[in-house]
Amino acid sequence: MESLLARIQAGWVYAVIVLVLYVTGLVVYRLYFSPLSKFPGPKLAAATLLYEFYYDVVRRGQYTFKIKELHKQYGPIIRISPYELHVNDPAFYETLYSQHSPRDKSRFLLNIFDLHKSTFGTEKHDLHRIRRAAINPFFSRQRILRLEPVIQHLSRRLCERSEDFARAGEPIPLARGFSCLVTDVLTEYILTESYNYLGKPEWAPHWHRTVRSVPEYGIAAKYVPWILPTLKAIPPSWVAVADPGMGMVLGYYKACEAKIREIMNDKERSIEKAKQKMSTLPTLFHELLDANLPPEEKSFARLSEECQSIVGAGTETTAHALEVICFHLLDNPDKLQKLREELDHLNPDRKATIPLCELEKLPYLSSVVLEGLRLSYGVGTRLQRIAPTETLRYAEYTIPPGTPVSMTAYIQHHDESIFPHSHKFIPERWLDPVERRRLEKYMVAFSRGSRQCVGMNIQNYSLARAELFITLSTFFRWFQHIEIFDTTREDDIDMKHDLFLPRPGNLQSEGLQVKIYL
């Protein structure tokens, strides 16, 4: 027995020695022999992901702000992990997020959502190109214009429901309302079956919390990628007992799966439903099923993840932009007055419907939207790109092929050399057409290049653009007496945490709330 115990103890000692030698060797390699060892940055970040983990998970989304500090110390290109570089130079953006050269995504970032079969979650450039080509027509200008009556109707519905809150003497949870509106638009469009969250009591607070919770749980999944697949294998009701928030997230995933199963099982009947409800072409998923794609691209698993991705990604980014713009307009009454005068000049009947084609010609409304997008960032986190075969060059540095390199909208949008007084809401900076064209080169709220968000190309035409223009003009023409209620910029609006989505100082915040006087 003593001999057996001695052998076990010796085995443990041997294992510990091997582990220490392995870790020591790995750290030495990363610091002195890795192809990235020549890049400046903190040695601890180069040695271990625990550095990033500390700011991401322990300090709940502070790495973006730490990276900004590191650039001040080390320069415009830095090593922020054993594997990744970060660049703070707006002139490099078009090179990294290229429209023409192949760019892969980093698996590390994509682990946040575990939606690797979706277009957003596709790692490799060639497969992404196939998937993106199949869905691009569904987000064309012509298709969005066909959706305009739905957006106009739901924007008016938002106002009608806001009146219900006001008559009851209650504050309007406007951030929650925007999430409901955008979700109803998206589900009506891609599934022909609106979730009707605008009609739900209290504007479905569980949904607002769900869409904000998804990336929060995913932050930890970057480092432990088996977390989300394991949770998805457990019934949501079981998970909800231990964690109601995660239970809601998984319930949302199951709802998307149920809708895709319905479409696949009875495609003809669901096509008829689509035509009856929207007088337009079948849904995105009908078109994907009929597209010239390999069979695996039409599988239940892939289409379910595509549904989860589009609804999730398209909801909170646009809703947050609406929230930020509304807060700043209400916080700057002179700017709100300018906007109302421009809208009244177009049509003095404040409850009349103004066509989108007329709204998009308004210079001040366009400037308000652009400035709001600049301060809402799209997503808060850095977006990594990989040039799989190309050697990138920055200044005197050569970046090896296959290296994840990232830039961050938050950092670029607060570059004082481009956007003076960058933390202030100044729509006037966009009014001059020549200056607008210059500034738009640095507006990256929805990224750029071949992997830009499909529904979010604000420089040209997009679903997000239509939602922003119609909702803002409808809401601020409908109501003339609005004031901010129990909402501060520090606690409820400005990005203070990067949890993939921009989150404010108070992580429990309900976002923008207002009082309306009828």
MARKE-813114 format. One line per field, with one value per residue (C-alpha): residue in one letter; x, y, z; chain. Coordinates in steps of 0.5 Angstrom, whole numbers, plus 2048, in hexadecimal, padded with zeros to 3 digits. Layout:
BEGIN
residuo a ...
c1 X ...
c2 Y ...
c3 Z ...
cadena A ...
***
This chain:
BEGIN
residuo m e s l l a r i q a g w v y a v i v l v l y v t g l v v y r l y f s p l s k f p g p k l a a a t l l y e f y y d v v r r g q y t f k i k e l h k q y g p i i r i s p y e l h v n d p a f y e t l y s q h s p r d k s r f l l n i f d l h k s t f g t e k h d l h r i r r a a i n p f f s r q r i l r l e p v i q h l s r r l c e r s e d f a r a g e p i p l a r g f s c l v t d v l t e y i l t e s y n y l g k p e w a p h w h r t v r s v p e y g i a a k y v p w i l p t l k a i p p s w v a v a d p g m g m v l g y y k a c e a k i r e i m n d k e r s i e k a k q k m s t l p t l f h e l l d a n l p p e e k s f a r l s e e c q s i v g a g t e t t a h a l e v i c f h l l d n p d k l q k l r e e l d h l n p d r k a t i p l c e l e k l p y l s s v v l e g l r l s y g v g t r l q r i a p t e t l r y a e y t i p p g t p v s m t a y i q h h d e s i f p h s h k f i p e r w l d p v e r r r l e k y m v a f s r g s r q c v g m n i q n y s l a r a e l f i t l s t f f r w f q h i e i f d t t r e d d i d m k h d l f l p r p g n l q s e g l q v k i y l
c1 800 806 809 802 802 809 808 801 805 80B 806 803 80A 80C 805 806 80D 80B 805 80A 80F 80A 807 80E 810 809 80A 811 80F 80A 80E 815 814 80C 80B 808 80D 810 809 809 804 804 808 802 7FD 802 803 7FC 7F5 7F4 7F6 7F0 7EB 7EC 7EA 7E4 7E1 7E4 7E3 7DD 7DF 7E5 7EA 7E8 7E9 7F0 7F2 7F1 7F5 7FB 7FB 7FC 802 805 803 7FE 7FF 7FF 7FF 7F9 7F9 7FE 7FA 7F7 7F9 7F5 7F6 7F4 7F5 7EF 7F3 7F4 7EC 7EB 7F1 7EF 7E8 7E9 7E3 7E7 7ED 7EB 7EA 7E8 7E5 7E8 7E5 7E7 7E2 7DD 7DC 7D8 7D2 7D3 7D0 7D5 7D0 7CD 7D0 7D2 7D6 7D9 7E1 7E4 7E3 7E1 7DB 7D9 7D9 7D4 7D0 7D0 7CE 7C8 7C5 7C7 7C1 7BD 7C0 7C0 7BD 7B7 7B5 7B6 7B1 7AC 7AD 7AC 7A4 7A6 7AB 7A6 7A1 7A5 7A8 7A1 79F 7A5 7A2 79B 79E 7A2 79B 798 79E 79D 796 797 79C 7A2 7A9 7AA 7B0 7B2 7B8 7B4 7AF 7B4 7B6 7AF 7AE 7B5 7B3 7AC 7AF 7B4 7B0 7AA 7AF 7B3 7AE 7A7 7A5 7A6 7A8 7A3 7A7 7A5 79E 7A0 79F 7A5 7A8 7AB 7B0 7B3 7B4 7B8 7BC 7BD 7C0 7C5 7C7 7C9 7D0 7D1 7D1 7D5 7DB 7DD 7DC 7E1 7E6 7E2 7DF 7DB 7D7 7D1 7D1 7D0 7CB 7C7 7C7 7C3 7BB 7BA 7B5 7BB 7C0 7BB 7BA 7C2 7C2 7BC 7C0 7C3 7BD 7BA 7C0 7BF 7B7 7B8 7BD 7B7 7B2 7B7 7B7 7B0 7AF 7B4 7B1 7AA 7AD 7B0 7AB 7A5 7A9 7A3 79E 7A3 7A4 79D 79D 7A3 79F 799 79C 7A1 79F 7A6 7AB 7AC 7B0 7B8 7B7 7B3 7B8 7BE 7BA 7B9 7C0 7C5 7C9 7CC 7C7 7CB 7CA 7C3 7C3 7BE 7C4 7C7 7C1 7BF 7C6 7C5 7BE 7C1 7C7 7C3 7BD 7C2 7C7 7C2 7BE 7C3 7C7 7C2 7BE 7C4 7C5 7BE 7BF 7C5 7C2 7BC 7C0 7C4 7BF 7BB 7C1 7C2 7BC 7BF 7C1 7BA 7B7 7BB 7B9 7B1 7B2 7B5 7AF 7AA 7AC 7AB 7A4 7A1 79C 7A0 79C 79C 7A1 7A7 7AA 7B1 7B3 7B2 7B5 7BB 7BC 7BC 7C3 7C2 7BE 7C4 7C9 7C5 7C5 7CD 7CF 7CA 7CE 7D5 7D3 7CF 7D5 7D1 7D5 7D9 7DF 7E5 7E3 7E9 7EB 7F0 7F4 7F4 7FA 7FC 801 7FF 803 802 808 80E 80B 809 803 804 7FE 7F9 7FA 7F3 7F3 7EE 7EB 7E6 7E0 7E0 7E7 7E7 7E0 7E4 7EA 7EA 7EE 7E8 7E2 7E4 7E0 7DF 7DB 7D6 7D0 7D1 7CD 7CF 7D6 7D2 7CF 7D4 7D3 7DB 7DD 7D7 7DB 7E1 7DF 7DB 7E1 7E2 7DB 7DC 7D6 7D4 7DB 7DD 7E0 7DD 7DB 7D7 7D0 7CB 7C6 7CA 7CD 7CB 7D0 7CB 7C5 7C3 7BD 7C0 7C0 7B9 7B7 7BB 7B8 7B1 7B1 7B4 7B0 7AA 7AB 7AD 7A8 7A2 7A5 7A6 7A7 7AC 7B1 7B6 7B4 7B9 7BF 7C6 7CB 7D0 7CC 7C7 7CA 7D1 7D5 7D9 7D9 7DB 7D7 7D7 7D1 7D3 7D0 7CF 7D2 7CC 7CC 7C5 7C2 7BC 7BF 7BB 7B5 7B0 7AA 7A5 7A0 79A
c2 800 805 803 805 80B 80D 80C 810 816 815 815 81C 81F 81D 820 826 827 825 82A 830 82E 82F 835 838 836 839 840 840 83E 844 849 848 843 844 848 84D 84E 854 858 85D 85C 859 853 850 851 84D 848 846 846 847 84F 850 84B 850 856 852 84E 850 857 856 859 85E 85B 860 866 863 862 869 86B 866 869 870 86C 868 86B 86A 862 85E 856 855 84E 848 848 84E 855 85C 862 869 86D 86E 86E 867 865 864 860 85B 85B 85A 85A 856 852 84B 84C 847 848 846 840 842 848 844 83F 845 843 83B 83D 83A 838 83F 844 849 843 840 840 83F 844 83F 83C 843 845 840 841 848 848 844 849 850 850 850 857 85B 861 85F 85A 85F 864 85E 85E 865 864 85F 864 86A 866 864 86B 86D 867 869 870 86D 869 86F 872 86D 86D 875 874 870 875 870 871 86F 869 86C 867 861 864 865 85E 85B 85F 85D 856 856 859 854 84E 851 851 84B 846 84A 849 84F 84D 853 855 85C 85A 856 859 85D 85C 855 857 850 850 857 853 84D 851 854 84E 84A 84D 84E 846 846 84A 844 83F 842 83F 839 837 831 835 837 830 82D 832 831 829 82A 82C 834 833 82F 834 83A 837 838 83F 842 846 841 83D 843 842 83B 83C 841 83C 837 83B 83D 835 834 839 836 82F 832 835 82F 82A 82E 833 834 836 83B 83E 83F 842 847 849 84B 84F 853 853 851 84B 846 846 846 83F 83D 840 83C 836 837 83A 836 834 82E 829 82B 832 831 82C 82D 82F 834 838 838 83B 840 842 843 847 84C 84D 84E 852 857 858 85B 85F 863 864 866 86B 86E 86E 872 877 878 87A 87F 882 883 885 88A 88E 893 88D 88A 890 891 889 88B 891 88D 888 88D 891 88A 889 88D 887 884 87D 87D 877 87A 875 873 875 87C 87B 879 880 884 886 887 881 87D 881 87F 878 878 87B 876 870 873 873 86D 869 863 85E 860 85B 85A 856 852 850 84B 84C 844 845 84C 84F 856 85C 861 867 863 85D 856 853 84B 848 844 84A 84C 854 858 85F 862 867 86A 86C 86F 873 876 878 880 881 87F 880 886 887 87F 87E 883 883 887 886 88C 889 885 88A 88D 888 888 887 881 87D 87E 87C 876 873 872 870 869 867 861 860 860 85B 855 852 859 857 856 85A 860 863 86A 86E 86B 868 863 860 864 86B 86A 868 86E 873 871 870 876 87B 877 878 87F 881 87E 880 887 887 882 882 87D 879 876 875 878 878 875 86F 86D 870 870 86A 868 861 85D 857 856 85B 862 862 868 869 865 85E 85E 864 864 869 86F 871 877 87A 87D 882 881
c3 800 802 7FB 7F7 7FB 7FA 7F2 7F2 7F5 7F1 7EB 7ED 7EE 7E7 7E4 7E8 7E6 7DE 7DF 7E2 7DC 7D7 7D9 7DA 7D3 7D0 7D4 7D1 7CA 7CA 7CD 7C9 7C3 7C1 7BA 7BE 7C3 7C0 7C1 7C7 7CC 7D4 7D5 7D9 7D3 7CF 7D3 7D5 7D4 7DB 7DA 7D5 7DA 7E0 7DC 7D8 7DD 7E4 7E3 7DE 7D8 7D9 7D4 7CE 7D3 7D5 7CE 7CD 7D3 7D0 7C9 7CD 7D0 7CA 7C4 7BE 7BE 7C4 7C6 7CA 7CB 7C9 7C3 7C1 7BF 7BF 7BB 7BD 7B6 7B2 7AC 7AC 7AD 7A6 7A5 7AB 7A9 7A2 79D 798 79B 79F 7A7 7AC 7B2 7B9 7BC 7C3 7C2 7BE 7C5 7C8 7C4 7C2 7BC 7B7 7B2 7B1 7AC 7B2 7B5 7AF 7B0 7A9 7A4 79E 7A2 7A4 79D 79B 7A1 7A0 799 79A 79F 79C 797 79D 7A0 799 799 795 79A 7A0 79C 79C 7A4 7A5 7A6 7AC 7AF 7AE 7B2 7B7 7B9 7B9 7BE 7C2 7C3 7C4 7CA 7CD 7CD 7D1 7D6 7D7 7D8 7DE 7E1 7E0 7DD 7D6 7D6 7CF 7CE 7D0 7CA 7C5 7C6 7C5 7BF 7BC 7BD 7BB 7B4 7B3 7B5 7B1 7AB 7AB 7AE 7AC 7B4 7B8 7BF 7C1 7C7 7C6 7C8 7CE 7D5 7D7 7D1 7D2 7D7 7D7 7CF 7D1 7D6 7D2 7CC 7D0 7D4 7CE 7CD 7D5 7D5 7CF 7D2 7D6 7D1 7CD 7D2 7D3 7CD 7CF 7D4 7CF 7CB 7D2 7D4 7CD 7CE 7D5 7D5 7D6 7DC 7DF 7DE 7E0 7E7 7E8 7E4 7E1 7DD 7D9 7D9 7D5 7D0 7CF 7CE 7C9 7C5 7C6 7C3 7BD 7BC 7BC 7B7 7B2 7B3 7B1 7AB 7A9 7AA 7A7 7A2 79D 7A3 7A6 79F 79E 7A5 7A3 79D 7A1 7A7 7A3 79B 79A 798 79D 7A3 7A3 7A5 7A0 79B 79E 79D 796 795 791 797 799 79D 7A4 7A3 7A3 7AA 7B0 7B4 7AF 7AE 7B5 7B7 7B1 7B4 7BB 7B9 7B4 7BA 7BF 7BB 7B8 7BE 7C4 7BF 7BC 7C2 7C6 7C0 7C1 7C9 7C8 7C3 7C7 7CD 7CA 7C6 7CD 7D1 7CB 7CA 7C5 7C1 7C1 7BF 7B9 7B7 7B9 7B4 7AF 7AF 7B0 7AA 7A6 7A9 7AE 7B0 7B5 7B5 7AD 7AA 7A7 7A2 7A3 79C 79F 7A6 7A3 79F 7A6 7A7 7AF 7B0 7AC 7B1 7B7 7B5 7B3 7BA 7BE 7BA 7BC 7C3 7C3 7C0 7BD 7C1 7C7 7C6 7C1 7BB 7B9 7B2 7AF 7A8 7A7 7A2 7A1 7A5 7A8 7A9 7AE 7AE 7AF 7B2 7AE 7B0 7AE 7AB 7AF 7B5 7B8 7B8 7BA 7BB 7BF 7BD 7C4 7C4 7BC 7BE 7C3 7BF 7C1 7BB 7B6 7BB 7BF 7C6 7C4 7CB 7C9 7C5 7BF 7B9 7B5 7B4 7AE 7AB 7A6 7A0 79F 7A6 7A7 7A1 7A5 7AC 7A9 7A7 7AF 7B1 7B2 7B7 7B3 7B0 7A9 7A4 7A1 7A8 7AA 7AD 7A8 7AA 7AD 7A7 7A9 7A4 79E 7A0 7A5 7AA 7B0 7AC 7AA 7B2 7B4 7B0 7B0 7B8 7BA 7B5 7B7 7BF 7BF 7BA 7BE 7C5 7C7 7CE 7D0 7D6 7D8 7DE 7E3 7DE 7DE 7D9 7DE 7E1 7DB 7D4 7D3 7D2 7D8 7D7 7D1 7D1 7CA 7CA 7CD 7D4 7D9 7E0 7E3 7E0 7E3 7E0 7DC 7D7 7D5 7D8 7D6 7D9 7D3 7D4 7D0
cadena A A A A A A A A A A A A A A A A A A A A A A A A A A A A A A A A A A A A A A A A A A A A A A A A A A A A A A A A A A A A A A A A A A A A A A A A A A A A A A A A A A A A A A A A A A A A A A A A A A A A A A A A A A A A A A A A A A A A A A A A A A A A A A A A A A A A A A A A A A A A A A A A A A A A A A A A A A A A A A A A A A A A A A A A A A A A A A A A A A A A A A A A A A A A A A A A A A A A A A A A A A A A A A A A A A A A A A A A A A A A A A A A A A A A A A A A A A A A A A A A A A A A A A A A A A A A A A A A A A A A A A A A A A A A A A A A A A A A A A A A A A A A A A A A A A A A A A A A A A A A A A A A A A A A A A A A A A A A A A A A A A A A A A A A A A A A A A A A A A A A A A A A A A A A A A A A A A A A A A A A A A A A A A A A A A A A A A A A A A A A A A A A A A A A A A A A A A A A A A A A A A A A A A A A A A A A A A A A A A A A A A A A A A A A A A A A A A A A A A A A A A A A A A A A A A A A A A A A A A A A A A A A A A A A A A A A A A A A A A A A A A A A A A A A A A A A A A A A A A A A A A A A A A A A A A A A A A A A A A
***
